[in-house]
């Protein structure tokens, strides 16, 4: 397998994580308000910390994973797998499969965020596998 085929999934995943991570800092991200509302409705707990603290933490982890994918591929893939698994878990528990596309009151709902999470979870697993394969071929510890 040539170098481009081994590296392309990692670069694609890094680009996705940068895109999603930057949105947590500057974009219209209604997901965290939805999580707060659903936690309040289901448990009665008013957790104002989820937005913005949860949003910023998630964005920082996504950006860190993107950087690690370039510098230390295995560790970046491992972190991205965990972050994306958390997103999938959030969709399956508090968010639902379809989520509003913006924070407007009559915003249409779409399953696109959930679908992207599933696709990029698969890509992060592929990058993990490729990083282990490359390390095994070189007989080096994972980096």
N, C-alpha and C positions, 0 to 999 in steps of 0.2 A: 504494500500500500504506500503510495507516494506521500510526501510531506504535506502537500496541499490538502489532500483528502483527510489526513489526520488532524490538521489544524483548522480547517474551515468550520466544523461544528463549534469549536471553542470560540472562534471569533464571532460567529453568528450569535451564540449565547451571550457573549460579552456585550455585543451591540444591543441586544434585547434588554439586558440588565441595566445598561447605561440609560437607555430610553425610559424604562420603567422607573429607575431610581431617580432620575432628574425630575420626572413628573411629581414625585412625592414632595419635592422641595418647591416647585414653581407651578405645578399644574392644578387643574380642577379635579380633585380626587375625592369623590363622595363616598367611597367605600368605607373609610374609617368612621364617618358619621353614621353610616348604616350599621356598622358593628356596634357602636355606642348605643344606638336606638334599640337594636335587637337584644343586647345584653340587658339594658334597662327593662325592656318588655318581658324578657324571660326570667330574669332573676330579681328585678327590683333594684339592682345596684346601678347607681349613676357614676360611671367611670369616665370622667372628663379627660383622663390621661391618654386615652387611646388616640385622640386627635387633639393636638399635633404630635405628642411624644411618640406614639406608635407609628405614625406616618413617617416621621423623621428617622426613627430607628430602622424601619424597614427599608427606606431609601438608602440609608448609609450602608446597610448590609448588602443591598443589591449592588451599590457602587464598589464596595470592597470586594465582593465576589467577582465583579467584572475585571478589576485590577489584578486580582489573584489568578484569574483565568489566563492572563497574559504572562504574568511573572512566575507563578507556581500552579500550573494547570490542574493538577490533582486536587489541591486544596481549594482552588476556586470552584471547581466542579462540585466538590463536596459541600461547600458553603451554598452554592446556588441550588443544589438539590434540596438542602434543608430549607432554604428560604421559599422555594417554589412549592415544596411539600406543605409548608405552612399556609401558603396561599390556597392550595387545593383544599386543605382541611378547613380553612375559613369559609370557602365557598360551600363546602358540604355541611357545615354546621350553622354559622351565623348569617352568611350572606345570601345563600341560595345560588343556584346555577346562573340564573339571569339577574343582572344587576343594572341599575340606572347608568346611562351613558354620560350623564352630567349631573350636577347638583341642582338642576332646575326642578321645580315641583312636578311638572308634567313630562319629565324626561323619559324617553322610551327606554325599555329594558332590552338587554342583549346578553347572550351567553358567551360573547367573544372573550372576555377576560378569563373565564373558566377554560375555554377551549385553548387559548394561548398558554395558560398555565400547564395544561396537560401536554401540549406539544413540546414546550420548552423543558418540562420535567423529563420527558423522553430524551431530549437532546442532552440534558445535563447528565443523565445516566450513560448515554453514549460517550460523552466526553470523559466521564470517570473511567469507563471501560477502556477507552483508547489510551488514557494516561497510564493506566496499569499495564496495558499491552506494551507501550513504548518503554516504560521503566523495566519491564521484564526482558525485553529484547536487549536493552543496554546493560542489564544486570546492575541497575542502580536503585537506590532507595527512591521512593516516590517524592516528586517535587512539584 
